[in-house]
């Protein structure tokens, strides 16, 4: 496993900043609404940029905006530097959201070395879909999301999980044909967006709160925010969002929780 030192971490962050600027450029040109979210939003508010130990960056768009973004990257993306991946355009890609990656780089997450697609330094591009306003139904939807996500994860879980029994279960799940999973996920997305709900979520990513969703208006009402000296789009009600997601977000976590993701191989571009 590669040990990421401070210099290497900063190089990763600067490459990701380049990716964030490309998303911002495309979205502003094509009038697509997006927001930085999660730790990226927290970093902007608390640190004016990256959380010092953070090695990833996240962007989210409501489903309609995400589909527009998917469409325009075919012509608007600077293909000399970047490439976009998702399960509809990348063979063997098993995540229910997109990644924008930097060419001429390598960022191999541990236990994902066998995945059959290019793995450069990336940022996640998340679609947000509706979830039921009724809490009980939202809990049921969360369980459905969990099950489908585990099927998608199975190609990694059959190698990565520490439990022998779980690895065997993942090995069985990995035999489910990808086209069947994709068709099921497509139906999930269609059902989630038949009507406008007050809450949304990333269907194929854990939602670690007891509400199992986030308020839609946060992603509908965005504003400029400074991130590493660049103007990006963020959630206007950042205080409400960050308290909802992180609790007392102003406090730094204990040192033992300040971790980067395990990486087995890495190749970076140098930035000054």
Secondary structure, DSSP 8 states (H G I E B T S, - for coil): -B---HHHHHHHHHHHHHHHHHHHHHHHHHT---EE-HHHHHHHHHHSS--TT----EEEEEHHHHHHHHHHHHHHS-TTTEEEE-TTTSTT---SSEEEEETT-EEEETT-TT-SS---SEEEEEEEEEE-SSHHHHHHHHHHHHHHHHHHHHHHHHHH-S-HHHHHHHHHHTTS-HHHHHHHHHHHHHHHTSS--SEEE-TTS---STT-SEEHHHHHSEEEEEETTEEEEEETTHHHHHHHHHSSTTS---GGG-----EEEEE-----
